[in-house]
């Protein structure tokens, strides 16, 4: 009880104004569900010449703007998020590669957090309940026993997070009053350090690590969605423009597979402008190619890279209704 109160007290250190992520998702609850086998072709949807999307399972509670990390070799854990009323949730959900279930609860509801696995521990960075928080939580590899282990330099929600080596990088975000242009590093040994500045403030960008670099895709600056793709070098701390998306996107999901950066869904500057487009970005030169189409138009979904495939889960449709679907994304 003392630990719970300690974590709760820190999480309630927030900014002065409301900072919800900008998309919601419907919520429903239930027991563990039967799923479509990842090896079955039943229900598989071939999209484009290079990407296939296969339904695998449904989340216990439909959600958008959650945080996610890999679970074992074929699953993922999902933390918090938003329901259809844009209310943050405290649920921790699991997918073990076959079925979904509940894996516990966060100390308070949180949406728009960033998640990273460092060693055997999981870390959640920021997020929002009623306002953004600066708290860094550490959880066990199964998503349990949350403990406050530090603070970001300022309250932060809707940041992108990627890991290189033993360090997580928290990129951009929203402070409760303005979008952020900071890149903050965190490791259990070194704590937090401000290491770079983005060329522009960005909230709700997406980021993925590949080949020792971090690629930052889209995002929004004062509500205007961005087309820009940046590359961040954690060694030199340099941020450079790599390329341009065909359309401006925020709230996209991104992951890597087969030396490609895959961008899934997202939306433009206008509410309800979700897309079902799937793009591939070449990390060498930033060339962008349309490689497929999702079954739904989604923003605020989360993606996790596995061996040979990507898991895509949740997100909000154009109506604001959430998808509880979990998909496997594979390349031809």
QUITASUL-V855666 format. One record per residue. N is the residue number from 1. RES is the residue in one small letter. SS is DSSP state (H for helix, E for strand, - for the rest). OMEGA is omega in radians with two decimals (none if undefined). NEAR is the number of other ideal C-beta (glycine too) atoms within 8 Angstrom. Layout:
n=N res=RES ss=SS omega=OMEGA near=NEAR
n=N res=RES ss=SS omega=OMEGA near=NEAR
This chain:
n=1 res=x ss=- omega=3.13 near=4
n=2 res=x ss=H omega=3.11 near=5
n=3 res=x ss=H omega=3.13 near=7
n=4 res=x ss=H omega=-3.11 near=8
n=5 res=x ss=H omega=3.14 near=8
n=6 res=x ss=H omega=3.13 near=9
n=7 res=x ss=H omega=-3.14 near=14
n=8 res=x ss=H omega=-3.11 near=10
n=9 res=x ss=H omega=-3.12 near=8
n=10 res=x ss=H omega=-3.12 near=11
n=11 res=x ss=H omega=-3.11 near=13
n=12 res=x ss=- omega=2.99 near=9
n=13 res=x ss=- omega=-2.97 near=9
n=14 res=x ss=E omega=3.07 near=12
n=15 res=x ss=- omega=-2.98 near=11
n=16 res=x ss=- omega=-3.06 near=6
n=17 res=x ss=- omega=-3.05 near=7
n=18 res=x ss=- omega=-3.09 near=6
n=19 res=x ss=- omega=3.13 near=14
n=20 res=x ss=- omega=2.86 near=11
n=21 res=x ss=- omega=-2.88 near=15
n=22 res=x ss=- omega=3.03 near=8
n=23 res=x ss=- omega=3.11 near=14
n=24 res=x ss=- omega=3.10 near=13
n=25 res=x ss=- omega=3.09 near=20
n=26 res=x ss=- omega=-3.11 near=10
n=27 res=x ss=- omega=2.97 near=11
n=28 res=x ss=- omega=-3.11 near=7
n=29 res=x ss=- omega=3.12 near=5
n=30 res=x ss=- omega=-3.13 near=5
n=31 res=x ss=- omega=3.08 near=5
n=32 res=x ss=- omega=-2.98 near=6
n=33 res=x ss=- omega=2.98 near=10
n=34 res=x ss=- omega=-3.02 near=3
n=35 res=x ss=- omega=2.98 near=10
n=36 res=x ss=- omega=3.13 near=10
n=37 res=x ss=- omega=3.11 near=7
n=38 res=x ss=- omega=3.14 near=10
n=39 res=x ss=- omega=-3.12 near=3
n=40 res=x ss=- omega=3.05 near=9
n=41 res=x ss=- omega=-3.13 near=5
n=42 res=x ss=- omega=3.11 near=6
n=43 res=x ss=- omega=-3.13 near=8
n=44 res=x ss=E omega=-3.13 near=10
n=45 res=x ss=E omega=3.08 near=9
n=46 res=x ss=E omega=-3.11 near=5
n=47 res=x ss=E omega=3.12 near=10
n=48 res=x ss=- omega=-3.09 near=10
n=49 res=x ss=- omega=-2.99 near=4
n=50 res=x ss=- omega=-3.07 near=9
n=51 res=x ss=E omega=3.03 near=14
n=52 res=x ss=E omega=3.13 near=12
n=53 res=x ss=E omega=-3.12 near=15
n=54 res=x ss=E omega=3.05 near=14
n=55 res=x ss=E omega=-3.13 near=12
n=56 res=x ss=E omega=-3.00 near=11
n=57 res=x ss=E omega=3.00 near=13
n=58 res=x ss=E omega=3.06 near=10
n=59 res=x ss=- omega=3.04 near=15
n=60 res=x ss=- omega=3.09 near=14
n=61 res=x ss=- omega=3.10 near=12
n=62 res=x ss=- omega=-2.98 near=13
n=63 res=x ss=- omega=2.93 near=19
n=64 res=x ss=E omega=3.11 near=16
n=65 res=x ss=- omega=3.05 near=13
n=66 res=x ss=- omega=3.03 near=16
n=67 res=x ss=E omega=-3.05 near=14
n=68 res=x ss=E omega=2.97 near=13
n=69 res=x ss=E omega=3.11 near=11
n=70 res=x ss=E omega=3.06 near=9
n=71 res=x ss=E omega=-3.10 near=9
n=72 res=x ss=- omega=-3.08 near=7
n=73 res=x ss=- omega=-3.01 near=6
n=74 res=x ss=- omega=-3.08 near=7
n=75 res=x ss=E omega=-3.12 near=12
n=76 res=x ss=E omega=2.96 near=12
n=77 res=x ss=E omega=-3.11 near=16
n=78 res=x ss=E omega=-3.01 near=16
n=79 res=x ss=E omega=3.03 near=14
n=80 res=x ss=- omega=-3.12 near=16
n=81 res=x ss=- omega=-3.09 near=16
n=82 res=x ss=E omega=2.97 near=18
n=83 res=x ss=- omega=-3.03 near=15
n=84 res=x ss=- omega=3.10 near=10
n=85 res=x ss=- omega=-3.09 near=5
n=86 res=x ss=- omega=3.10 near=8
n=87 res=x ss=- omega=3.12 near=8
n=88 res=x ss=E omega=-3.10 near=13
n=89 res=x ss=- omega=3.12 near=15
n=90 res=x ss=- omega=-3.04 near=11
n=91 res=x ss=E omega=2.92 near=12
n=92 res=x ss=E omega=-3.10 near=15
n=93 res=x ss=E omega=-3.12 near=14
n=94 res=x ss=E omega=2.96 near=15
n=95 res=x ss=E omega=-3.04 near=17
n=96 res=x ss=- omega=-3.09 near=10
n=97 res=x ss=- omega=3.13 near=8
n=98 res=x ss=- omega=-3.08 near=6
n=99 res=x ss=- omega=-3.13 near=10
n=100 res=x ss=E omega=3.11 near=13
n=101 res=x ss=E omega=3.08 near=10
n=102 res=x ss=E omega=-3.13 near=8
n=103 res=x ss=E omega=3.10 near=10
n=104 res=x ss=E omega=-3.11 near=8
n=105 res=x ss=E omega=2.97 near=6
n=106 res=x ss=- omega=3.14 near=14
n=107 res=x ss=- omega=3.03 near=10
n=108 res=x ss=- omega=3.07 near=9
n=109 res=x ss=- omega=3.12 near=10
n=110 res=x ss=- omega=2.99 near=17
n=111 res=x ss=E omega=3.09 near=17
n=112 res=x ss=- omega=3.02 near=15
n=113 res=x ss=- omega=2.96 near=14
n=114 res=x ss=E omega=-3.09 near=13
n=115 res=x ss=E omega=3.09 near=14
n=116 res=x ss=E omega=3.02 near=13
n=117 res=x ss=E omega=3.11 near=11
n=118 res=x ss=E omega=-3.03 near=11
n=119 res=x ss=- omega=-3.12 near=6
n=120 res=x ss=- omega=-3.07 near=4
n=121 res=x ss=E omega=3.06 near=11
n=122 res=x ss=E omega=-3.14 near=13
n=123 res=x ss=E omega=3.03 near=15
n=124 res=x ss=E omega=-3.07 near=16
n=125 res=x ss=E omega=3.05 near=16
n=126 res=x ss=- omega=-3.04 near=19
n=127 res=x ss=- omega=-3.10 near=16
n=128 res=x ss=E omega=2.92 near=18
n=129 res=x ss=- omega=2.95 near=13
n=130 res=x ss=- omega=3.08 near=5
n=131 res=x ss=- omega=3.12 near=13
n=132 res=x ss=E omega=3.10 near=17
n=133 res=x ss=E omega=3.08 near=17
n=134 res=x ss=- omega=-3.01 near=12
n=135 res=x ss=E omega=2.96 near=13
n=136 res=x ss=E omega=3.13 near=15
n=137 res=x ss=E omega=3.00 near=13
n=138 res=x ss=E omega=3.11 near=11
n=139 res=x ss=E omega=3.07 near=13
n=140 res=x ss=- omega=-3.11 near=9
n=141 res=x ss=- omega=3.07 near=7
n=142 res=x ss=- omega=3.10 near=9
n=143 res=x ss=- omega=-3.09 near=12
n=144 res=x ss=- omega=3.02 near=9
n=145 res=x ss=- omega=3.14 near=5
n=146 res=x ss=- omega=3.13 near=11
n=147 res=x ss=E omega=3.08 near=9
n=148 res=x ss=E omega=-3.08 near=12
n=149 res=x ss=E omega=3.14 near=8
n=150 res=x ss=E omega=-3.11 near=9
n=151 res=x ss=E omega=2.92 near=8
n=152 res=x ss=- omega=-3.12 near=14
n=153 res=x ss=- omega=3.09 near=8
n=154 res=x ss=- omega=3.09 near=8
n=155 res=x ss=- omega=-3.01 near=15
n=156 res=x ss=- omega=2.94 near=16
n=157 res=x ss=E omega=3.07 near=19
n=158 res=x ss=- omega=3.04 near=13
n=159 res=x ss=- omega=2.96 near=16
n=160 res=x ss=E omega=-3.13 near=14
n=161 res=x ss=E omega=3.05 near=14
n=162 res=x ss=E omega=-3.06 near=12
n=163 res=x ss=E omega=2.96 near=11
n=164 res=x ss=E omega=-3.10 near=10
n=165 res=x ss=- omega=-3.13 near=5
n=166 res=x ss=- omega=-3.07 near=7
n=167 res=x ss=E omega=3.02 near=12
n=168 res=x ss=E omega=3.12 near=14
n=169 res=x ss=E omega=-3.13 near=17
n=170 res=x ss=E omega=-2.90 near=17
n=171 res=x ss=E omega=3.10 near=17
n=172 res=x ss=- omega=-3.12 near=17
n=173 res=x ss=- omega=-3.10 near=16
n=174 res=x ss=E omega=-3.03 near=15
n=175 res=x ss=- omega=-2.99 near=13
n=176 res=x ss=- omega=3.08 near=14
n=177 res=x ss=- omega=-3.10 near=6
n=178 res=x ss=- omega=3.03 near=7
n=179 res=x ss=E omega=-3.02 near=13
n=180 res=x ss=- omega=3.07 near=14
n=181 res=x ss=- omega=-3.03 near=10
n=182 res=x ss=E omega=2.89 near=13
n=183 res=x ss=E omega=-3.05 near=15
n=184 res=x ss=E omega=3.09 near=12
n=185 res=x ss=E omega=3.05 near=13
n=186 res=x ss=E omega=2.93 near=16
n=187 res=x ss=E omega=-3.12 near=10
n=188 res=x ss=- omega=-3.12 near=9
n=189 res=x ss=- omega=-3.06 near=5
n=190 res=x ss=- omega=-3.09 near=8
n=191 res=x ss=E omega=-3.10 near=7
n=192 res=x ss=E omega=3.06 near=11
n=193 res=x ss=E omega=3.03 near=8
n=194 res=x ss=E omega=-2.97 near=8
n=195 res=x ss=E omega=-3.10 near=9
n=196 res=x ss=E omega=3.11 near=10
n=197 res=x ss=E omega=3.07 near=7
n=198 res=x ss=- omega=3.07 near=14
n=199 res=x ss=- omega=3.11 near=8
n=200 res=x ss=- omega=3.03 near=8
n=201 res=x ss=- omega=-3.14 near=11
n=202 res=x ss=- omega=2.93 near=17
n=203 res=x ss=E omega=3.08 near=16
n=204 res=x ss=- omega=2.94 near=12
n=205 res=x ss=- omega=3.05 near=15
n=206 res=x ss=E omega=-3.11 near=13
n=207 res=x ss=E omega=3.09 near=14
n=208 res=x ss=E omega=3.08 near=13
n=209 res=x ss=E omega=3.12 near=11
n=210 res=x ss=E omega=3.08 near=10
n=211 res=x ss=- omega=3.11 near=5
n=212 res=x ss=- omega=3.07 near=8
n=213 res=x ss=E omega=3.06 near=12
n=214 res=x ss=E omega=-3.12 near=13
n=215 res=x ss=E omega=-3.04 near=17
n=216 res=x ss=E omega=-2.96 near=17
n=217 res=x ss=E omega=3.03 near=16
n=218 res=x ss=- omega=-3.04 near=18
n=219 res=x ss=- omega=3.13 near=15
n=220 res=x ss=E omega=3.10 near=16
n=221 res=x ss=E omega=-3.10 near=11
n=222 res=x ss=- omega=3.07 near=7
n=223 res=x ss=- omega=-3.14 near=5
n=224 res=x ss=E omega=-3.14 near=8
n=225 res=x ss=E omega=-3.06 near=12
n=226 res=x ss=E omega=3.04 near=14
n=227 res=x ss=E omega=-2.90 near=10
n=228 res=x ss=E omega=3.00 near=11
n=229 res=x ss=E omega=3.11 near=15
n=230 res=x ss=E omega=2.98 near=12
n=231 res=x ss=E omega=3.13 near=14
n=232 res=x ss=E omega=3.11 near=15
n=233 res=x ss=E omega=-3.10 near=11
n=234 res=x ss=- omega=3.14 near=13
n=235 res=x ss=- omega=-3.12 near=5
n=236 res=x ss=- omega=-3.09 near=4
n=237 res=x ss=- omega=3.13 near=10
n=238 res=x ss=E omega=3.05 near=7
n=239 res=x ss=E omega=-3.12 near=13
n=240 res=x ss=E omega=3.08 near=7
n=241 res=x ss=E omega=-3.13 near=8
n=242 res=x ss=E omega=-3.07 near=11
n=243 res=x ss=E omega=-3.08 near=11
n=244 res=x ss=E omega=3.04 near=8
n=245 res=x ss=E omega=3.06 near=14
n=246 res=x ss=E omega=3.12 near=7
n=247 res=x ss=E omega=3.08 near=8
n=248 res=x ss=E omega=-3.09 near=11
n=249 res=x ss=E omega=2.89 near=16
n=250 res=x ss=E omega=3.11 near=18
n=251 res=x ss=- omega=3.02 near=13
n=252 res=x ss=- omega=2.98 near=13
n=253 res=x ss=E omega=-3.11 near=14
n=254 res=x ss=E omega=3.09 near=13
n=255 res=x ss=E omega=-3.13 near=14
n=256 res=x ss=E omega=3.08 near=11
n=257 res=x ss=E omega=3.07 near=12
n=258 res=x ss=- omega=3.12 near=4
n=259 res=x ss=- omega=3.04 near=6
n=260 res=x ss=E omega=2.96 near=11
n=261 res=x ss=E omega=-3.09 near=14
n=262 res=x ss=E omega=3.13 near=17
n=263 res=x ss=E omega=-2.98 near=17
n=264 res=x ss=E omega=3.07 near=16
n=265 res=x ss=- omega=-3.04 near=17
n=266 res=x ss=- omega=3.07 near=15
n=267 res=x ss=E omega=3.10 near=15
n=268 res=x ss=- omega=-3.11 near=11
n=269 res=x ss=- omega=-3.07 near=9
n=270 res=x ss=- omega=3.05 near=6
n=271 res=x ss=- omega=3.13 near=5
n=272 res=x ss=- omega=-3.11 near=8
n=273 res=x ss=- omega=-3.14 near=9
n=274 res=x ss=E omega=3.11 near=13
n=275 res=x ss=E omega=3.02 near=12
n=276 res=x ss=E omega=-3.09 near=11
n=277 res=x ss=E omega=3.00 near=11
n=278 res=x ss=E omega=-3.13 near=18
n=279 res=x ss=E omega=2.99 near=12
n=280 res=x ss=E omega=3.08 near=13
n=281 res=x ss=E omega=3.04 near=16
n=282 res=x ss=E omega=-3.09 near=11
n=283 res=x ss=- omega=-3.12 near=13
n=284 res=x ss=- omega=-3.02 near=4
n=285 res=x ss=- omega=3.11 near=6
n=286 res=x ss=- omega=-3.14 near=12
n=287 res=x ss=- omega=-3.08 near=7
n=288 res=x ss=E omega=3.14 near=13
n=289 res=x ss=E omega=3.01 near=8
n=290 res=x ss=E omega=-3.05 near=9
n=291 res=x ss=E omega=3.14 near=11
n=292 res=x ss=E omega=-3.08 near=12
n=293 res=x ss=E omega=3.06 near=8
n=294 res=x ss=E omega=3.07 near=15
n=295 res=x ss=E omega=-3.13 near=9
n=296 res=x ss=E omega=2.97 near=9
n=297 res=x ss=E omega=-2.97 near=10
n=298 res=x ss=E omega=2.91 near=15
n=299 res=x ss=E omega=3.12 near=16
n=300 res=x ss=- omega=2.99 near=13
n=301 res=x ss=- omega=3.08 near=14
n=302 res=x ss=E omega=-3.13 near=12
n=303 res=x ss=E omega=3.12 near=15
n=304 res=x ss=E omega=3.11 near=12
n=305 res=x ss=E omega=3.02 near=9
n=306 res=x ss=- omega=3.10 near=10
n=307 res=x ss=- omega=3.07 near=4
n=308 res=x ss=- omega=3.10 near=5
n=309 res=x ss=- omega=3.08 near=10
n=310 res=x ss=E omega=2.96 near=15
n=311 res=x ss=E omega=3.05 near=16
n=312 res=x ss=E omega=-3.05 near=16
n=313 res=x ss=E omega=3.01 near=17
n=314 res=x ss=- omega=-3.10 near=17
n=315 res=x ss=- omega=-3.12 near=18
n=316 res=x ss=E omega=3.07 near=15
n=317 res=x ss=- omega=-3.08 near=12
n=318 res=x ss=- omega=3.13 near=7
n=319 res=x ss=- omega=-3.02 near=5
n=320 res=x ss=- omega=3.09 near=11
n=321 res=x ss=- omega=-3.12 near=9
n=322 res=x ss=E omega=2.88 near=16
n=323 res=x ss=- omega=3.04 near=13
n=324 res=x ss=- omega=-3.05 near=12
n=325 res=x ss=E omega=2.93 near=12
n=326 res=x ss=E omega=-3.12 near=14
n=327 res=x ss=E omega=2.90 near=13
n=328 res=x ss=E omega=3.10 near=12
n=329 res=x ss=E omega=3.13 near=16
n=330 res=x ss=E omega=3.11 near=11
n=331 res=x ss=E omega=-3.12 near=8
n=332 res=x ss=- omega=none near=6
